[in-house]
Amino acid sequence: MNSLANFLHDVPERTPTLIKAALAHVQFETIHPFLDGNGRLGRLLITLLLCYYKALEQPLLYLSLYLKANRDEYYRLLQEVRLSGDWESWIRFFLTGVKQTAEQASTTTQRILRLFEEDRKRIETLSRPINSALRVHHWLQRHPLTTIADVVTGLNLSKPTVADCLERLKELHIVRLATEQVRNRIFVYDAYLRILNEGTEPGPEVPT
C-alpha cells in the first residue's frame, strides 16, 4: 500500500492521469487490502483520481456499468496482468471503457436537457400559475423524488400553491404519485429517473 500511495503521488515520476487510474485500479485489486468492499473501493478510486488530478470537474464518470457488462473480460485481463504482466491489454480495455462511458454520459446529458426543455414548454401552456409551476419543475430537476413539504421548505412557497402545481404537473404526465397515502405523498419525475436508470438493471456483479 505504501508503494501504491507513492505511485499515486508521482513518486518516483509522474504518470499520465488516465494511465495512472488504470494501473492503480489493478494494483489496488491485487493488494486486496480489506476483507470486503475492495471492488467498490477500487472502482471509486478511479473516479477520485480523475477528480483529484482535474481530469473531471465533478465525479460524473463511473466505469461500474462498463465493467459489469464486460465482466468476464475484466476478470481475465486482471488475471493476465498478475500472471504474465500484460499491462497493455488491460490499459487498452480500460481506456475503451473510459471512452464509451464518457460518450454515454454525454448522450444521456443531452437527452435530459431535451426532456427539461420539452417539459418547460408544456408547463408554459398552463393558464396558471406558470411561474410557480416552473419553479417546482426546476426543483424536480434537482430532486426527482420529492414531497409537498420538501418543495414548500425548499422554495418558500405556500402549501396550497405547491400542491396545485404538482397536481398540474401530474395532469401533464410530468410527475406521478409514487404513493397513494394521504400524508407525505411522494411525487416522482418519472421520465427523468427512467433516463438516469437506464443500464442499471441488476446483472452479474463485478468483484466487491
Buried (B, 14 or more C-beta within 10 A) or exposed (E): EEEBEEBBEEEEEEBEBBEBBBBBBBBBBBEEEEEEEBBBBBBBBBBBBBBEBEBBEEEEBBBBBBBBBBBEEBEBBBEBBEEEEBBEBBBEBBBEBBEBBEEBEEEBEEBBEEBBEEBBEBBEEBEEBBEBBBBBBEBBBEBBEBBBEBBBEBBEBEEEBBBBBBEBBEEBEBBEEBEEEEEEBBBBBBBBEEBEEEEEEEEEEBBE
